Amino acid sequence: MSVTEDATEPLIRIGEVARGAGVSVRAVRYYEQQGLLTPERSASGQRLYRQDAISRVRFFQQMYAAGLTSRKITELLPCWDAGHTDAGQRAMLRVERERIQARIDDLEAARDRLDQVIAVTDMHP
């Protein structure tokens, strides 16, 4: 893709996307390599992104943190972009949600155990 002169939305550079999303430039390039982001190019070849790239990168970060792979995130993008899903996509979303909830439950149980250890050790300095 190349940048057109009559673009109505101001495009931003890769560094602005990285800063806005709180990630490294390298991470933004990685998302591009994975097919998750598609920049436009200036006449001099610089990567230029739409403003929504920042929220997309934040979404990618959240999904990676939740344990999703690039492939799963790629499957989620049509849902994100279109705002609706088909039955297969909804089933996949529910499976991922259940997996994340199980992880949250495990983390909460670990936190509760740590709270118990802290409470016991606070009583015996």
N, C-alpha and C positions, 0 to 999 in steps of 0.2 A: 504494500500500500504506500502511497505517497500523499503528502499533505497538499490539500487544495487551497488556493488563495481565498476562496469564499467560505471557508469553514466558519460556522456560526459559534461553535464552542471553542474557547481557547484551549490549546493543547499544552501539556506540561512535560517537562523533561524527566528523565528517569530518576534523577536525584530528588526532585520534588515529590515524586511518587514514593520513593523510599523513605524520605523524611516524614511525609504525611502519614504513612502507614507504620512507621517505627521499625523498619527493616533495613537491611543493607541493600546497596545497589546490586550486589551479587545475587541476593534473594530475588529481586525483581527480574533479573536476567534468567534465573533458574525457572521462574514461573513462565517466562516467555518460551524457554526451551521445552518445557513440559506441555506447551500448547494452551496454557491457562490464560495468558495475556497476549494480545496482538497489538504491537505498537504501529503507529504510522511512522513514516520517515520524512525528515526534512530534506531539502535539496542537497544538503551536505551529508546526509546519511544518519543524522542524529535520531535516536528513538524519541518519539513524542507520543504521549498517552492522553486519552480523554480523562476528565476530572474523576470519573467514577472508578478509575483504576485504583485509587487509594482505598476505597471501600471494598473493592474486589480483593485486593491484596490482604486487607484485614480479615476478610472472610476466609481466604486461603490459609492464613496463619491460624485462625480459630479451628478450622477443619483439620489441619495438620496436627495441632496440639491435641485434638480429640482422637487422633489415631487414624484418620482417613488417609488413604494413599492418593497420589496424583490422579490415578485412574478413577477412583471414586469421586474425587472432586470434579473431574471432567464430566462424570455422569450427572453430577448435581448442577452444573452450570446451566443447562437448559431450563431447569426448574427456577433457578435464580433469575435468569434473563426473561423468561416468559411469564413468570408469576403463576404458572399452573403446571400440573403434572398429569401424566397418564397413570393407569393402575400399576404398571410395573415400576415406575419411578416412585410412586407413593409407597409401595411395598419395600423398595430399597431404602427409602428415607426412614421408614419405621424400623427396619432392621438396624440401621446405623444409630438411630435414636436409642433403641433398646440396649445396644452395645455400649453406648456412651453412658446411659443411666446405670448400667451395671458397674462401669468403671467409677462413676461418681459414688455409688454405694460402697464400693471397696475402699475408696479414698476416705469417705466419711467414717467407715469402721476403723481404718488406720488412725485417723485423727482422734477418734474417741479413745482408742487404746493409748495413744500418746498423752491425751488429757488425763487418763488414769495414772499413768506413770508420773506425770508432772505433779498431780495431786498427792501421790504417795511420797514423792521425793521432797515436796514442799513441806511436808510434816516432819521430815527427818533431815535437817540441814547437814 
